[in-house]
Amino acid sequence: MMTGTPPPTAPKRSRARTLVPLGIAAWLLVEIWLLMMVASAAGGLTVLALLVGGAVLGGYVIKRAGRRAFSSLTEQLQQQQFGAPGPGPRGASEGNALTMLGGLLLIVPGLMSDVLGLLCLVPPVRKAVGRFAERSLEKRMRMAAPGSLGDAFTQARIHQPDGKVVQGEVIREDAGPASPGDRHDQGSRPPLTP
């Protein structure tokens, strides 16, 4: 028997668990209905051409965005290796995530997903969605409770903005003398570097 009250987010979670499958089912029904309407108006070959064309265009978009992300990563690694300051993580790869999402939505069969995929490829829409996502992420990270995953990301970003890793070992001086059976007193430790 449980005592106490359930966490305050329990109703939101159960509502989301109910609404997400219903939303997906409604999306699928609308996609099928739209495909049937286009097929009855323009013919089955037109629908097939739209679906194949969307899949080919989506594959091309994802491939191009992946190449761009890989070349940007390679360039950043080379700049860091030679000690030259790079443009930062937002240089040439800004908007790559939305470009890949647009390509994925183009690959998914359906007309509504194709329209959303094409919208993700429009630069002003990408910038607006990127700004909205950044503000929403910043807001969630500010509201993160101490010790949560969001708090860990905030601390990592604040304390290591340049991404450099400083290896070290934490030594507690406030701990009392170790007993002979204590796990902390088991001989020398291996070095932290490989």
C-alpha positions, 0 to 999 in steps of 0.5 A: 500500500502506498502512502503519500501523494503522487508526484504533481506531474502524474496527470500530465504524463498520463494525459500525454500517454493518451494524447500522443497515440491518438494524435499519431492515429489522427495524423495517419488517418488524415494522411491516408484520406489526403492520398485517397483524395489526390488519387481520385482527383489526379490518379494513382500514378500521380500519387505514386510519383509524389511519394517516390519524388518525396522519398528521393528528395528527402534522401538527397536532403539528408545526404547533403546535410550529413555531408555538410555536418561531417565537413564542418566537424572535420574542419573544427577538429583540424582547427582545434588540432592546430590551435586556431580558434574556430567559429564555434559550434554554430558556424556552418552547421546552423540549421542542420538538425532542421534540414535533416528533419525536413529530409526525414519528413519528406521520406515519410509517405504522406502529403502533410509530412511532405509539406512540413518537410518542405517548410523545414527546408525554408531558411526563414522558417529554420531560423524562427524554429531554431530561435524558438527551440533555443529559447525554450531550451534555455527556459527549461534549463533555468527551471531545472531542479538541482541535481537533475539532468538539465542542471548537469547540462547547465553546469557543464556549459557554464564551467567548460564553455570552450569544451576543454576537458581538464583531467584530475582527481577529487581529494576529500580532506574533510573525511576522517581517517579511513578504517582498515576495511574501508573501500577507499584505502585499497592501495594505489589507484591507476592514473586517470589518463589512458 
